[in-house]
């Protein structure tokens, strides 16, 4: 994967806009689907640029927000 798109995509995961994050996730999913035998190296790139950590953080924030909304009902 020589185009250098993984790191910028992963950086967009830190944006707190669900539409942006969904587009990024769709893009990463498409990249992984088309990667063929390069899947492992792409996963390593995602890990190296902090993409996995951003996904965990985003998931935590979404779950926390849902809890707050439920508590306010």
N, C-alpha and C positions, 0 to 999 in steps of 0.2 A: 504494500500500500504506500505508494510514493507520493500521492497527491497532498499529503499533509492535512487532511480534513479532520482527523480524529481529535486532535488536541483542541482546535477551535470549537468543534461540536461539544466536547466535554466541558469546555469553559462556559458554554451557553446553558449547561445544566444548573449553574448557580443563579440564573435569572429566576426571580420569584414570579413568573408568569406561566400559568399552567399551559397556555396555548403554545408558547415557545418551547417549553419542556417537552410537550407531546410531539411537536414537530421534530425535535432533536432525537427523541426516543424512536420515533418512526424511521428517521434517517439512519440511526445506528443499527436498528433492526434490519433495515434493507441492506446495509453494508455487510452485516454479518451473514445474511442469507446468501449474498452473492460472493462471499469470500472464498468459498471452496476450501482448498487445503491451507489457506492462510488464516483461518478462523482463530487459531491459537495465538498467532502473532498479533492479530488485531485486538484480541482480548487483553493481551499483555500491554499494548499501546493504551488502551482504555484505562487499565489499571495504573500504568505509569504516569498518566497525566491527571490522575485524581478523579476520573469519571465515576468509578465505583463508589468512592466516598461521597461524591455529590449526590449520587442516587440514594444512598442511605440517608443522607441529611434531608433530601427532599421528601423522602418517604416519612421520615420522622416528623417533619414539619406538617405534612398533610394529615397524618394521624392525630397530631396534637391539635390542629385546627378543628378537625372533626369532633374531637372530644369536647373542646370549648363550645362549639355550636350545640352539641347535644346537651351539655350542662345548662346552657342558656334557655333551653325550651321549657 
